[in-house]
Amino acid sequence: MAIFFLIVVLVSGAISTTVGIHLINNHIIQRAQNQVRHDLASAWMVYDEELNDVKDIVQVTSERFFLKNALITGEQSIARRELERVRKTYDLDILTLTDKKGLVIARTRNPYNVGDDQSNDDLVSRALKREIVAATQIVPVEQLKLEGDGLAEKAYCVLRSTPRTKPTLKKYQTSGMMLKSAVPIEDDNKNLLGTLYGGALLNRNYEIVDRIKNVVYKGEQYEGKDIGTATIFQWDVRISTNVTGLNGNRAIETRVSEEVYDEVLENGKSWIDRAFVVNDWYITSYEPIKDVNDKIIGILYVGILEQPYLYMKKNVMWSMIKYLIVAVVVAMTITFFLGRAITKPILNLVRATDQISRGHFPSEVKITSKDEIGRLSESFNSMSRRLKQTLDEKDIVNQSLKGLNTRYLELLGFVTHELMQPLGVLKGYLIMMRDVGSVIALKPGQQKQAVSTMLRNVDVLINMSQTYLQLSKIESGELEIDRQKVNVYKDIIVPVMKDEKPQSTMRNISFEVENEEEFKELEVWADPIMLRIVYNNLVTNAIKYGRKGGKISLGFKNEGDFYQFNVKNEGEGIPQDKLETIFEKFVRLEGKSGRKHRGTGLGLFNTREIIKKHHGQLWAESVEGEWVNFIFTLPKGQPTYVAESK
Amino acid sequence: MEEKKAKILVVDDEPDMVKMLKTMLENASYEVVAAYEGEEGIKKAKEEKPDVIVLDLMMPVMDGFEACKEMKNDPELAGIPVLVLTAISQHFAHTRYAKSLGLELESEDYIDKPVDPNLLLKRIATLLGK
């Protein structure tokens, strides 16, 4: 059971961890992306500022007198010298003067190369239309060569391959990309005199990207690497960057990854995500750079090294996992103790059940709580009690069945003995009669007495048979009472006393009838045969158990709706606790010497059943060592249902 | 010259049985004395000094088992042979009576009821050493 709780705890721990990691991931990536989006905006400001600087220099220079003078007079040597000074001062790569048709008059870097037509240039053509323009521009290699020594070399790059770039056939790049501005020059009357254009080549010019790095990221580093990086792409080639390659050099001449190429250069969209830049993973942002005609010519990029974020993520996750582990351990500990609190009583129940299954009844299971387990324990205890009670009752029933069985066997013994007695007498006399001439042959004088003894014994046998017949009738509920008017004294008592005379005489027991005169007149409604059995049984018992030389009294009393009869004998008596059991079947009391008396074992049982059928009662009273009195009642008058039962 | 009759004590609680046995044994030329209970039997045995005692086992108050035991424990009576009459047949050998019969009976001989008179006479003759 405890294991299930542990599993629940572990599973919820695992779910919390997963959800936590997911949330942390999202949160940190979101944060990094917001950061980089913001950084790109800053980068654009720096970039535009640079472009504006170029424009401002060109514009301010174009206002100067010597230019107008040179254009008017045709004397360009002073102008050329001044322009060269301005170019060097403001670190421009080119600064060139054209006439009003766009033909070059003065060139700073390449002073002897003049006279070429610049009116087709995107920016110069606009300046000729009196527009002040500034924009990023792709400058072909011929133009670079025209403008001055070293520019073409500065722009030239051999493309190096890095992972994840778009395949290309291009091996090198010769053109350059320039921040360029062109402004018209007018006289005082606003007549166009010419144009001035200037520019700064971006190839291998790290001023902008380093300014972005310093302004936006303040030069922060992580494990020796710049956290923030910026790059200017000419089309897909890095021409200015502070991303470094494996050798620690700036990773120019490398190209952008294919996915960024597609999204930014081809679709003109900005791109914010994790990206693999040269050699490391960055959280990056790319946006297209457009020329004066709004054509995409390159990309401006900023990126934050992903590692610090990963590190941060790792830290946050670890501390979260640490807390989770602590929480899980605490939960498991609590679960363990809770589980034990639950399982302990259950284990007790299991042990008790086990014991019961092996037939031992343990003392009751301890109830420690009022919850379901407590109730279960209670039910268990009451079940166990009831089970034990049932088994005990079964034992008792078994015992009594065993007892009954033994009594039946004893009964058989008695029956046999009782039968043997009269049969033995009969057999003895019969053999004496048969064996005429033998020593034991009956002599003539003995015949009469022998026959009457034999007859009496035949009667005994008949009587016994009747008793067992009565039992079978009583047992099967067939005993029927045929009530008639009976004179108890004359019809019952006198014949019974006569029958029992030999036995009573032998034991020297005398009969006494109480209030004999009244008794002689008494008549009751009863079955005479049954009533005779009653008296016969009671008197036989009285003789059998009565004290030798004692007295048997027979009496009756008027008791309300009943007559009460009694047969009392002097003798050992019956213990108080046996006064009821003697009425059970096959129960005989043991005498003083511990010996059993003879009998059918049914006398009192049958007698009581007969009295019950008469709607009377039979019971015994006794004073031990003195007397026993059997008392029975019979209702007065003729019962109304006699006619029915007849 | 008539030989002195052997004296037999019959102890049985059934008067008819006693009567029958008495008639039979007297016809067979024995002198018969009767007792109807164990105690009475012991008393009579001491008074009459019988040559054989015929003892019924099943009697009220003091039964044959006990009477037999007492007789055998009494030096005065121990020499008198006892023939036990029993109605306890082999079929009820598992009852407590049968068990006590096997364990306690110290009589010289026994005979099943109902008594076969000729068998009884033979047994008595044997006990008398005739």
Boltz contact constraints between the chains, C-beta under 6 A:
constraints:
  - contact:
      token1: [A, 409]
      token2: [B, 95]
      max_distance: 6.0
  - contact:
      token1: [A, 413]
      token2: [B, 92]
      max_distance: 6.0
  - contact:
      token1: [A, 413]
      token2: [B, 95]
      max_distance: 6.0
  - contact:
      token1: [A, 417]
      token2: [B, 58]
      max_distance: 6.0
  - contact:
      token1: [A, 417]
      token2: [B, 87]
      max_distance: 6.0
  - contact:
      token1: [A, 420]
      token2: [B, 87]
      max_distance: 6.0
  - contact:
      token1: [A, 420]
      token2: [B, 113]
      max_distance: 6.0
  - contact:
      token1: [A, 420]
      token2: [B, 114]
      max_distance: 6.0
  - contact:
      token1: [A, 421]
      token2: [B, 14]
      max_distance: 6.0
  - contact:
      token1: [A, 423]
      token2: [B, 114]
      max_distance: 6.0
  - contact:
      token1: [A, 424]
      token2: [B, 113]
      max_distance: 6.0
  - contact:
      token1: [A, 424]
      token2: [B, 114]
      max_distance: 6.0
  - contact:
      token1: [A, 424]
      token2: [B, 115]
      max_distance: 6.0
  - contact:
      token1: [A, 425]
      token2: [B, 16]
      max_distance: 6.0
  - contact:
      token1: [A, 425]
      token2: [B, 17]
      max_distance: 6.0
  - contact:
      token1: [A, 425]
      token2: [B, 20]
      max_distance: 6.0
  - contact:
      token1: [A, 427]
      token2: [B, 114]
      max_distance: 6.0
  - contact:
      token1: [A, 428]
      token2: [B, 20]
      max_distance: 6.0
  - contact:
      token1: [A, 428]
      token2: [B, 24]
      max_distance: 6.0
  - contact:
      token1: [A, 428]
      token2: [B, 115]
      max_distance: 6.0
  - contact:
      token1: [A, 428]
      token2: [B, 117]
      max_distance: 6.0
  - contact:
      token1: [A, 429]
      token2: [B, 20]
      max_distance: 6.0
  - contact:
      token1: [A, 431]
      token2: [B, 117]
      max_distance: 6.0
  - contact:
      token1: [A, 432]
      token2: [B, 24]
      max_distance: 6.0
  - contact:
      token1: [A, 439]
      token2: [B, 28]
      max_distance: 6.0
  - contact:
      token1: [A, 440]
      token2: [B, 24]
      max_distance: 6.0
  - contact:
      token1: [A, 440]
      token2: [B, 27]
      max_distance: 6.0
  - contact:
      token1: [A, 440]
      token2: [B, 28]
      max_distance: 6.0
  - contact:
      token1: [A, 440]
      token2: [B, 117]
      max_distance: 6.0
  - contact:
      token1: [A, 446]
      token2: [B, 23]
      max_distance: 6.0
  - contact:
      token1: [A, 453]
      token2: [B, 16]
      max_distance: 6.0
  - contact:
      token1: [A, 457]
      token2: [B, 16]
      max_distance: 6.0
  - contact:
      token1: [A, 502]
      token2: [B, 15]
      max_distance: 6.0
  - contact:
      token1: [A, 506]
      token2: [B, 15]
      max_distance: 6.0
  - contact:
      token1: [A, 593]
      token2: [B, 62]
      max_distance: 6.0
  - contact:
      token1: [A, 595]
      token2: [B, 63]
      max_distance: 6.0
  - contact:
      token1: [A, 597]
      token2: [B, 60]
      max_distance: 6.0
